[in-house]
Amino acid sequence: MQRTTKSVLLVLLGILIAFPIFSMTYYTMVRTSTPEFCGSCHEIRPAVLAWESSTHHNNAQGFVADCMDCHLPAPQDTVDFFFTKTMHGAKDVFSHFTGGDERYDRAVMREHVWATMKNDQCMKCHRNILHMPGKSGAMLAHRRVLYAGGGSEYRCTDCHRHLVHNDRQFYEYKQFDAPYRASGLPNLGI
């Protein structure tokens, strides 16, 4: 067999093997990134129900932030996305099959997420936080987050803790609520 024919056959064989593997991996990642899939574990179901009643699911703009929008890196950062998603999934499956329901404490998990969530996760959707006409206090507070100086780092979750995963007796629609006011940083008086 000639060298070029052998090379072409190896490339075709590689494509025939790689395409189905890539397709299955992508399909699996997409299907396991939905709120319905996340809520299929009884440990996570209360968090999904709380999310459904929040303004990240119900709002006048019609925008919905799914689980992966907040809890995973941006999909365009492919390696970090796949690694983080795989680690989250492995941890959740392990916890589910080793009695995770008895040990799953939502209050502890919320504190952990608030302490470790990076501002980049929020900034994927909330990009224009310095332009808020008529809300100079919010603009100044957000400037402290974006341009932290003096060794201090502020997180979005420092002020915006109670937006999503809180049990509510009713659905919140922000268009019917009073204007939103963040809790602020207690030590700064913001």
Disulfide bonds with the S-S distance in Angstrom:
none
